[in-house]
Amino acid sequence: MKEGTGQALGIASVIMGALTFGVQIMGGLICGWIGWPLGIAAIVTGIIAIVQGNKGLGIAGIVLSVIGLVWQILTLVGSIGAMGALSRY
């Protein structure tokens, strides 16, 4: 195993997790679809970073991406609910 590989993957996970979080919070339903692949990639690279020994950055990337993805799910469910409620009127 190369020295520093876990750190590079941890940094990549944090960056992708932050982008996921930012895109989902700022973009919502308009450009939120960009965050799905970033979030999944951040989770995968975070897990690999943890396995390779860089737990701090790996966990940070996973947490950021999970928060962004959960926010996107809540936004999607809320929008569908709002459209259903408005369709009654």
N, C-alpha and C positions, 0 to 999 in steps of 0.2 A: 504494500500500500504506500502511495506517495505521502510524504510529509506535507501537511497543510491542505490535503484534499477535503477533509471534513470541514475545515474553516471556509474554504471557497464555496462549498455547497451550502454551508450555513448562511453565509453572506448572500448567496443567490436566493436562498429561501426567504430571508428577511426582505430583500428587495422585491421579490415577486409577491410576497405576502402584503407588503405595504402598498404595492400597486393594486393588488386585488382589493384591499380595504379602501383605498382612495377612489378607485373606479366605481366600486359598488356604492359608496356613500355619496360621491359627487354625481355619478352618472345615473344611478337608479335604473330605471327600465330602459332609458334611451340607449346608453352604451354599456349597460351592466353585463351584457353577454361577453364582453371582452374579459371580464374578471373571472368567469368560470374556468377557462383553460389555465389562466395564471394561478388561480387558487389551487387547482388540482396539482399543477406542477410544483407550487410552493410546498404543498403537503408532502409530495413524493420526495423532493430534494431535502426537506426538513427531516423526514424519517431517515433518509440515507445519511445525512449529516450526524444525526443522533447515533446511528449504528457505528459510524466511523469515529465517534468520540467527541464531537462538538455539540454538546447537549444544549448549551445556552442559546446559541443562534438558531439551531434547529427548532427548538421549542418556540422561540419568538416568531419565526416564520410561520410555523403551523398555527399558532394562536391568531396572528394577524389575518391569515387566509381564512381560517374558520369563522372568525368574526365577520369578515367581509361576505363570505358565502351565506352565513345565517342571515345577515342583513338583507341580502338579495332575495332569499327565500321569503322573508317576512314582507318585503316590498311587493313581491310577486303575488303572494297570498292576499295582502291587503288591497292591491289593485284589482284583483279578480273579484274580491268581495265587494269593493266599491262599485265596480261595473255591474255586478249582479243586483246590488241594492238600487242603483240608479235606473236600471232597466225596468223596474216596477212602476216608475212614474212616467 
